[in-house]
């Protein structure tokens, strides 16, 4: 793997940021505003691709908090910078899921109280990510937030579905919101937000390129269990999850591992289907992550989860009953 372009991009980004910070200290208001916007551009660009392609999850776990706090400090100076708001929402969502929510699962057996604390922290960060998404939508469409909480369908109709920023903002508002609800099934105040998420899902389904949009299918798999507004023909929970699984594989061309892991967790364990469980997770582990650099970090994290699930077979599956005499 050629790392020179990646290293060069990182160097360029941080040299630019240092230079622009100097501008902030020693120049007037108009140049300061320009410098802040340039820093926002640099940060939004550097975190969108270089992190997801990295092959060292631990390095990203250490780097992301600093990057997110730096982006927050810049965003406070330029609160209408939409690419930065999108990056903040995406960044907090990814960090909360990969490094807090999943890690809580891994330690639950040995430290239940700490796992509870981590899930509460993940929920708060998901909601922070959601709020950055809503802030971006408000920038995009003045008055959007108030109208959305009064009539979500009407507010969403005011957005242009051909607008890439609108699409990304809806995606990165919906994703952390759904994630927060999925780990908060005992919190009625969050469950009450389901109609807002359902409205966003319906808006996304009307995109011209919806059938090619892999993230929505991946979002839907774990979210199906908490959906309330279902059409009569949408099928059972298992049927919906399997449909989302097939959709995720189709639109990703097999480049993402998460659908295999999600189906194993959400359906195979529930059905006590050990053969399917093993088949799905072994398939996840067989995928060569370097073939899909744009998804490398996510796939490495999902392979870690696949190995963890395989190590817990005896806890997750009941033993076979002895034959009747």
C-alpha positions as CSV (number, residue, x, y, z in Angstrom):
1,X,0.0,0.0,0.0
2,X,1.4,3.4,-1.0
3,X,1.2,5.6,2.0
4,X,3.0,8.7,0.6
5,X,-0.2,10.5,-0.7
6,X,-1.9,9.8,2.6
7,X,1.0,11.2,4.7
8,X,1.3,14.1,2.3
9,X,-2.3,15.0,2.7
10,X,-2.1,14.9,6.5
11,X,1.1,17.1,6.5
12,X,-0.6,19.6,4.1
13,X,-3.7,19.8,6.2
14,X,-2.0,20.4,9.5
15,X,0.6,22.9,8.0
16,X,-2.4,24.8,6.6
17,X,-4.2,24.7,10.0
18,X,-1.1,26.0,11.8
19,X,-0.7,28.8,9.2
20,X,-4.3,29.8,9.4
21,X,-4.2,29.9,13.2
22,X,-1.4,32.4,12.9
23,X,-3.6,34.4,10.7
24,X,-6.3,34.3,13.5
25,X,-3.8,35.8,16.0
26,X,-2.4,38.6,13.9
27,X,-5.0,39.8,11.5
28,X,-8.2,41.7,11.4
29,X,-11.8,40.5,11.4
30,X,-12.4,39.9,7.7
31,X,-9.2,37.9,7.3
32,X,-9.9,36.1,10.6
33,X,-13.3,35.0,9.2
34,X,-11.7,33.8,6.0
35,X,-9.0,31.9,8.0
36,X,-11.6,30.2,10.2
37,X,-13.6,29.1,7.1
38,X,-10.4,27.7,5.5
39,X,-9.6,25.8,8.7
40,X,-13.1,24.4,8.6
41,X,-12.6,23.3,5.0
42,X,-9.3,21.7,5.8
43,X,-10.6,19.8,8.8
44,X,-13.8,18.6,7.1
45,X,-11.8,17.3,4.1
46,X,-9.1,15.6,6.2
47,X,-11.5,13.7,8.4
48,X,-13.8,12.5,5.7
49,X,-11.5,10.1,3.9
50,X,-8.2,9.6,5.7
51,X,-9.7,8.2,8.9
52,X,-12.0,5.7,7.2
53,X,-9.2,4.3,5.1
54,X,-6.8,3.8,8.0
55,X,-5.6,0.4,9.0
56,X,-4.9,1.1,12.6
57,X,-8.2,1.3,14.7
58,X,-6.3,2.1,17.9
59,X,-4.5,5.1,16.2
60,X,-7.9,6.5,15.1
61,X,-9.4,5.9,18.6
62,X,-6.6,8.1,20.0
63,X,-6.8,10.7,17.3
64,X,-10.5,11.2,16.9
65,X,-11.3,13.0,20.2
66,X,-8.7,15.6,19.5
67,X,-9.9,16.1,16.0
68,X,-13.5,16.3,17.1
69,X,-12.8,18.9,19.8
70,X,-10.7,20.9,17.3
71,X,-13.6,20.9,14.9
72,X,-16.0,21.9,17.6
73,X,-13.8,24.9,18.5
74,X,-13.7,26.0,14.9
75,X,-17.4,25.4,14.4
76,X,-18.2,27.7,17.4
77,X,-16.4,30.5,15.4
78,X,-18.2,29.6,12.1
79,X,-21.5,28.0,13.0
80,X,-22.9,28.1,9.5
81,X,-20.1,26.0,7.9
82,X,-22.1,23.0,6.6
83,X,-19.2,20.7,5.6
84,X,-17.8,21.0,9.1
85,X,-21.2,20.3,10.7
86,X,-21.5,17.2,8.6
87,X,-18.1,16.1,9.6
88,X,-18.9,16.7,13.3
89,X,-22.1,14.6,13.1
90,X,-20.4,11.8,11.2
91,X,-17.3,11.9,13.5
92,X,-19.2,11.8,16.7
93,X,-21.5,9.0,15.4
94,X,-18.6,6.9,14.2
95,X,-16.6,7.4,17.4
96,X,-19.6,6.6,19.7
97,X,-20.4,3.4,17.8
98,X,-16.9,2.0,17.2
99,X,-15.1,3.0,20.4
100,X,-17.8,3.4,23.0
101,X,-21.0,1.3,22.2
102,X,-19.1,-1.7,20.9
103,X,-16.5,-1.6,23.6
104,X,-19.3,-1.5,26.2
105,X,-20.4,-4.9,24.8
106,X,-16.9,-6.3,25.1
107,X,-16.5,-5.4,28.8
108,X,-20.0,-6.1,30.0
109,X,-19.3,-9.5,31.5
110,X,-16.4,-8.3,33.6
111,X,-17.5,-4.7,34.4
112,X,-21.3,-4.3,34.1
113,X,-21.4,-0.8,35.7
114,X,-18.7,0.5,33.4
115,X,-20.6,-0.9,30.4
116,X,-23.7,1.0,31.5
117,X,-21.7,4.2,31.9
118,X,-20.2,3.8,28.4
119,X,-23.6,3.2,26.8
120,X,-24.9,6.4,28.5
121,X,-21.9,8.3,27.2
122,X,-22.5,6.8,23.7
123,X,-26.2,8.0,23.9
124,X,-25.2,11.5,24.8
125,X,-22.6,11.7,22.0
126,X,-25.1,10.3,19.5
127,X,-27.5,13.1,20.4
128,X,-24.7,15.6,20.1
129,X,-24.1,14.3,16.6
130,X,-27.8,14.5,15.8
131,X,-27.9,18.1,17.0
132,X,-25.0,19.0,14.7
133,X,-27.0,17.5,11.8
134,X,-30.1,19.5,12.8
135,X,-28.0,22.7,13.1
136,X,-26.8,22.1,9.5
137,X,-30.3,21.6,8.2
138,X,-31.3,24.9,9.9
139,X,-28.4,26.6,8.1
140,X,-29.5,25.1,4.9
141,X,-33.2,26.0,5.4
142,X,-34.0,28.8,7.8
143,X,-36.7,27.8,10.2
144,X,-36.3,24.1,9.4
145,X,-36.0,22.9,13.0
146,X,-39.2,24.4,14.4
147,X,-41.1,23.3,11.3
148,X,-39.6,19.8,11.5
149,X,-40.7,19.2,15.1
150,X,-44.2,20.4,14.3
151,X,-44.6,18.7,10.9
152,X,-41.6,16.6,9.9
153,X,-42.9,15.6,6.5
154,X,-43.7,19.2,5.5
155,X,-40.3,20.4,6.7
156,X,-38.4,17.7,4.7
157,X,-40.4,18.5,1.6
158,X,-38.8,21.9,1.7
159,X,-35.4,20.4,1.1
160,X,-34.1,19.8,-2.4
161,X,-33.5,16.1,-2.9
162,X,-30.9,16.9,-5.5
163,X,-28.9,18.9,-2.9
164,X,-25.9,16.7,-1.8
165,X,-25.6,18.7,1.4
166,X,-29.2,18.1,2.3
167,X,-28.8,14.4,1.7
168,X,-25.7,14.2,3.9
169,X,-27.3,16.2,6.7
170,X,-30.4,14.1,6.7
171,X,-28.3,10.9,6.7
172,X,-26.1,12.1,9.6
173,X,-29.0,13.4,11.6
174,X,-30.9,10.2,11.1
175,X,-28.0,7.8,11.8
176,X,-27.0,8.9,15.3
177,X,-30.6,9.5,16.3
178,X,-31.6,6.0,15.4
179,X,-28.4,4.7,17.1
180,X,-29.4,6.5,20.3
181,X,-32.9,5.0,20.3
182,X,-31.6,1.5,19.6
183,X,-29.7,1.5,22.9
184,X,-32.5,3.4,24.8
185,X,-35.4,1.0,24.6
186,X,-36.2,1.8,28.3
187,X,-36.4,5.5,27.7
188,X,-39.9,6.6,26.5
189,X,-38.8,10.2,25.9
190,X,-36.4,8.9,23.1
191,X,-38.8,6.3,21.8
192,X,-41.3,9.1,21.3
193,X,-38.9,10.5,18.6
194,X,-39.5,7.6,16.3
195,X,-41.9,9.4,14.0
196,X,-39.2,12.0,13.2
197,X,-36.8,9.2,12.2
198,X,-39.5,7.4,10.2
199,X,-40.1,10.7,8.3
200,X,-36.4,11.0,7.4
201,X,-36.3,7.4,6.3
202,X,-39.3,8.0,4.0
203,X,-37.6,11.2,2.6
204,X,-34.4,9.2,1.9
205,X,-36.4,6.5,0.1
206,X,-37.5,9.1,-2.5
207,X,-34.0,9.9,-3.6
208,X,-33.3,9.2,-7.2
209,X,-30.2,7.2,-6.2
210,X,-31.8,5.5,-3.2
211,X,-31.4,2.0,-4.5
212,X,-27.6,2.6,-4.7
213,X,-27.3,4.1,-1.2
214,X,-25.6,1.5,1.0
215,X,-25.6,3.4,4.3
216,X,-29.4,3.4,4.6
217,X,-29.7,-0.4,4.4
218,X,-27.0,-0.8,7.0
219,X,-28.8,1.7,9.3
220,X,-32.1,0.0,8.9
221,X,-30.9,-3.5,10.0
222,X,-30.5,-2.7,13.7
223,X,-33.2,-0.1,13.6
224,X,-36.0,-2.4,12.4
225,X,-36.7,-3.8,16.0
226,X,-37.8,-0.3,17.2
227,X,-39.8,0.8,14.2
228,X,-43.5,1.5,14.9
229,X,-45.0,3.0,11.8
230,X,-45.0,-0.1,9.5
231,X,-47.0,-0.6,6.3
232,X,-49.1,-3.9,6.4
233,X,-47.0,-5.4,3.6
234,X,-43.6,-4.8,5.2
235,X,-43.5,-8.3,6.7
236,X,-42.2,-9.7,10.0
237,X,-39.1,-8.4,11.8
238,X,-36.9,-11.1,10.4
239,X,-38.2,-10.6,6.9
240,X,-37.5,-6.9,7.1
241,X,-34.0,-7.4,8.5
242,X,-33.2,-10.0,5.8
243,X,-34.5,-7.6,3.1
244,X,-32.2,-4.9,4.4
245,X,-29.3,-7.4,4.5
246,X,-29.8,-8.3,0.8
247,X,-30.1,-4.6,-0.1
248,X,-26.9,-3.7,1.8
249,X,-24.9,-6.5,0.1
250,X,-26.3,-5.5,-3.3
251,X,-25.5,-1.8,-3.2
252,X,-22.1,-2.2,-1.5
253,X,-21.0,-5.0,-3.9
254,X,-19.8,-6.9,-0.9
255,X,-17.3,-4.2,0.1
256,X,-18.7,-3.9,3.7
257,X,-18.7,-6.5,6.4
258,X,-21.2,-5.0,8.8
259,X,-24.3,-6.6,7.2
260,X,-23.0,-10.1,7.8
261,X,-22.3,-9.3,11.5
262,X,-25.6,-7.6,11.9
263,X,-27.6,-10.5,10.5
264,X,-25.7,-13.0,12.7
265,X,-26.5,-10.9,15.8
266,X,-30.1,-9.9,15.0
267,X,-31.4,-13.1,13.4
268,X,-29.2,-16.1,13.7
269,X,-28.9,-15.8,17.5
270,X,-32.6,-15.2,17.9
271,X,-33.4,-18.3,15.8
272,X,-30.6,-20.3,17.5
273,X,-29.3,-21.1,14.1
274,X,-25.7,-21.9,14.8
275,X,-24.8,-23.0,11.3
276,X,-26.0,-19.7,9.8
277,X,-24.2,-17.8,12.6
278,X,-20.9,-19.5,11.8
279,X,-21.4,-19.1,8.0
280,X,-22.0,-15.4,8.2
281,X,-19.2,-14.6,10.6
282,X,-16.7,-16.7,8.7
283,X,-17.7,-14.9,5.6
284,X,-17.1,-11.6,7.3
285,X,-13.6,-12.7,8.4
286,X,-12.8,-14.0,4.9
287,X,-13.2,-10.5,3.2
288,X,-9.8,-8.9,2.4
289,X,-10.1,-5.4,4.0
290,X,-7.3,-3.9,1.8
291,X,-9.4,-4.6,-1.3
292,X,-11.8,-1.9,-0.2
293,X,-9.6,0.9,1.3
294,X,-12.6,3.3,1.5
295,X,-14.1,1.0,4.1
296,X,-10.9,-0.4,5.7
297,X,-11.4,1.0,9.2
298,X,-15.0,0.0,9.5
299,X,-14.3,-3.5,8.2
300,X,-11.4,-4.0,10.6
301,X,-13.7,-3.1,13.5
302,X,-16.4,-5.4,12.2
303,X,-14.0,-8.3,11.9
304,X,-13.0,-7.7,15.5
305,X,-16.7,-8.0,16.5
306,X,-17.1,-11.1,14.4
307,X,-14.2,-12.8,16.2
308,X,-15.7,-11.8,19.6
309,X,-19.1,-13.2,18.7
310,X,-17.5,-16.5,17.5
311,X,-15.7,-16.8,20.8
312,X,-19.0,-16.6,22.7
313,X,-20.9,-19.4,20.9
314,X,-21.3,-21.4,24.1
315,X,-23.0,-18.5,25.8
316,X,-25.2,-17.4,22.8
317,X,-26.5,-20.8,21.8
318,X,-28.2,-23.5,23.8
319,X,-26.6,-27.0,23.7
320,X,-28.3,-29.6,21.5
321,X,-30.8,-31.7,23.4
322,X,-29.9,-35.3,24.0
323,X,-31.7,-37.7,21.7
324,X,-35.0,-39.2,23.0
325,X,-34.7,-42.8,24.2
